[in-house]
Structures are given as structure tokens and as C-alpha cells.
Amino acid sequence: MTSDTSTLPLSAQEMGEMLSAATQDLFTSMLGIEVETVSEYEDEGDPFDGVLSLIGITGRVVGTGTLICSAPAACDLSSKFLMTEFASVDEQVLDAVGELTNMIIGGFKNVLESHFGRLQMSIPSVIHGCNISTHKTKADVAVGLRCVYAEGEIRLKVGLAASRD
Amino acid sequence: MKEPPSLLIVDDSTAIRKILLRVLNQTGITLGDVFEAGDGKEALKVLEGKQISLVLSDINMPNMDGIELLRTLRAAPQWKTLPVVLITTEGGQGRVEEAAELGATSYVRKPFSADQLRDKLASLLAS
């Protein structure tokens, strides 16, 4: 999923590259595994079961970074992150997924600051459930990536718009 | 005989607190008590009346963030020289400079490699 409808000095392709680099940095340094960005994806708003983690970005640009994965992938990534086995999604898994999102979107935001100056991030909000659906991002520039590692995959989305302030 | 160092880990993520505890235990240095706090306000409560040797703190936290915690510590005579390491996703040069000006002892960017962090903490604790 890419959309690029504004005068923001950043293309969806550049955003995708920044997001992919931040994801690879996290996977190799903290999880010790390789991850590959295999495709962009279009968010059709189809309902899914699993875990969704959201972080807001504010400053000269505003927007949201989102990580979506299945419950087994959330457990697997948390197990690798904390070196503790998780068979089901619990508070520790939700906290771990929130922190993984924080580090990916944080890495992305650090590069974004070279374009837009200092930006702030919210703390993560993490949702676990069934039949979750998300609406298309109303953003000037948006990108969605599907990233695959040996045991599973995550989907990442970032949408940004110029601040009205 | 020198007391083993006591530490305070400040992060709203229990996952990161757990990882830092594991890394600390891998330094090979005998540690005293290791306390935990979920934000800056909790950290100040923990610090009251305790002899803490080193604080490891996140920046982005609810209630009181790591920068405000650092500012508070540096303004208090009893904590003016307490070593504080900021461990954070905030990697922009402006943030690093601001932290250094406020008196942060060191700055570690997340994501970090456990090996690098272990070596850094071992070096700080040894000194």
C-alpha cells in the first residue's frame, strides 16, 4: 500500500525504505534473526484475528505507525525477544509487541526527524482480538509493508500528513 | 569492603526491564539490589532513602519522562552526581546533546545489541 498525495518532501518509497531499514535493525540486533521485506501491501480493511499495535507521531507532521501480526507470531517474537516461551497472548506478550513497535517506529522517526525536525511519539497502544478491522489511513503519504522472517510475518503501516498547527 | 552496586531500572515496558536485568546479570559483576520503576515519578520514590549506584532510564514514559527525571535528579544535591544512563529509541542528535547537557552519564540507543550493552554496563559498573 502506498499513497502519495501531498507536498510533503518525502515519497512513499522513501518511507518504505526507512521503515524496512528500522525493522531490519531491530530484528538483527535484538531478536538475532533475519527479516525480509517481501512486498508492499494494500490495506483493504478486511477483518483479521491477532495483535495490532499503534504509535502516534506528532510534530511538523502527524501520523500513526502500526504493527499487525497473528497471535502465534506475537508469541514467537515475544519468546525471541524475552528468551521465555509464550504459548498464548498475555500481558507480557502485549507489552513486548508494544516495545517492538516502539523500536521500529522510533528508528523510523529518528530518520524522519532529518526531514521534519523534532518529532514526538506516543506510548504504544496494543490490541489483541478477533475480527479486528482498520480503516484506510487518511494520510498525505502512506506505506504498508509485509515483512517475513523464518517463523512468521508482520505487517507495518505508516501514514503521515502535514500538521495543521 | 566495597558494597556491591545497587541499580534502578526505569522503563514503562516490563519487557525492556526484563531484558536489562538479564544483561546486567551477564556482566559478571556482583550486584546489590536491583530496583524497578515504571516511570520517573516512581523512580524518585524508589530513590528516596536508598543508596543507588546507577540508574538506567528510558526517555519516553508516562507521568514523568526520562529527561524530566534527569533534570530533577541533577537539581537535587543528593543525586547531582548519580550516574544516569539513558536507554531509548530517541536517537536524534538533538536528543543526545540535550541529554549530555543535562548531565546524562551515557546514552544507549534502542534497539541495542546485548553484547554492546553488556560491555558498556560492565565498564560503568567497574568504574
Interface residues (C-beta under 8 A of the other chain):
Chain A: D25 L26 S29 M30 S78 F81 L82 M83 E91 Q92 D95 A96 G98 E99 N102 M103 G106 G107 K109 N110 E113 R118 M121 I123
Chain B: D12 S13 T14 A15 I16 K18 I19 R22 N60 M61 P62 T88 T89 E90 G91 G92 G94 K110 P111 F112 S113 A114
